[in-house]
Amino acid sequence: MIPRKILLTIWVALACTVPWWFFDESTRWFGLPAWVTYAILSAIIYSCMLGLVIQKYWQPEEDAD
């Protein structure tokens, strides 16, 4: 994947972690408001995705020593 595509994917995934569309605060998932549960789960998924991207595409610099 090219760096521009990687960056775009990361930014889109990050934007999806924000609970934009939760207007009804009475809905509950697992005893918490729906937007809280969504934010927690999406943060976990985003962290895993970011970890995989870093593990696969990060190029560590070689020491010149």
PEQUIGI-V575394 format. One record per backbone hydrogen bond with DSSP energy under -0.5 kcal/mol. CO is the residue of the C=O (numbers start at 1). NH is the residue of the N-H. E is the energy in kcal/mol with one decimal. If there is no record, write none. Layout:
BEGIN
co=CO nh=NH e=E
co=CO nh=NH e=E
END
This chain:
BEGIN
co=2 nh=5 e=-0.5
co=2 nh=6 e=-2.2
co=3 nh=7 e=-2.6
co=4 nh=8 e=-2.2
co=5 nh=9 e=-2.4
co=6 nh=10 e=-2.4
co=7 nh=11 e=-2.4
co=8 nh=12 e=-2.5
co=9 nh=13 e=-2.4
co=10 nh=14 e=-2.3
co=11 nh=15 e=-2.2
co=12 nh=16 e=-1.6
co=13 nh=17 e=-0.6
co=14 nh=17 e=-1.0
co=15 nh=18 e=-0.9
co=18 nh=20 e=-2.1
co=19 nh=22 e=-0.6
co=21 nh=23 e=-1.1
co=23 nh=25 e=-0.9
co=24 nh=27 e=-0.7
co=27 nh=34 e=-2.0
co=29 nh=32 e=-2.0
co=32 nh=29 e=-2.7
co=33 nh=36 e=-0.8
co=33 nh=37 e=-1.9
co=34 nh=38 e=-2.5
co=35 nh=39 e=-2.1
co=36 nh=40 e=-2.4
co=37 nh=41 e=-2.6
co=38 nh=42 e=-2.7
co=39 nh=43 e=-1.8
co=40 nh=44 e=-2.0
co=41 nh=45 e=-2.4
co=42 nh=46 e=-2.6
co=43 nh=47 e=-2.2
co=44 nh=48 e=-2.1
co=45 nh=49 e=-2.5
co=46 nh=50 e=-2.8
co=47 nh=51 e=-2.3
co=48 nh=52 e=-2.2
co=49 nh=53 e=-2.3
co=50 nh=54 e=-2.5
co=51 nh=55 e=-2.4
co=52 nh=56 e=-2.1
co=53 nh=57 e=-2.8
co=54 nh=58 e=-1.9
co=58 nh=60 e=-0.7
END
